[in-house]
Amino acid sequence: MTNYARTASWLAACGKHPSLENASVQIGCQIEEFCELLRTLRTDSDGYAKLLARTCDDLEWFAGKLKRGEQMVHVPLHLRADALDALCDIEVTGNGVAYMLGMDKPRADRAVLDSNDDKLEDGKPVILPGGKIGKRPGWEAPDLTGFV
């Protein structure tokens, strides 16, 4: 099963179906994860380091609004192909970065998807205010150190 199919199946099992509200929450999650990557970057320029930090602060603030359902965004129909192109390119360039850094992304992907399955509590999702899928008590993030 592809990562897309597995993710779509998991979201559907959690009661998340295509809607403006659910898309806004998911976009907030995507922004948050992008910032997580940005916060791992290091540069020899203090100015660029500060720029990255400020950018992440602003993006994470906005992502939080989306994830809590306090703000909605949408992709108009006439821009859907452009959005899909960007989403595909994000996946391709992310895989390219992992390859360039010598990471075992296929195995890491499986570990992350398995970890998502483990977020369920008695087979049911933990839904946070605003609609984001949360983590059950005692859940632990996957250890990806073996894949780097």
Secondary structure, 3 states (H helix, E strand, C coil): CCHHHHHHHHHHHCCCCCCHHHHHHHHHHHHHHHHHHHCCCCCCCHHHHHHHHHHHHHHHHHHHHHHCCCCCCCCCHHHHHHHHHHHHHHHHHHHHHHHHCCCCHHHHHHHHHHHHHCCCECCECCECCCCCECCCCCCCCCCCHHHC
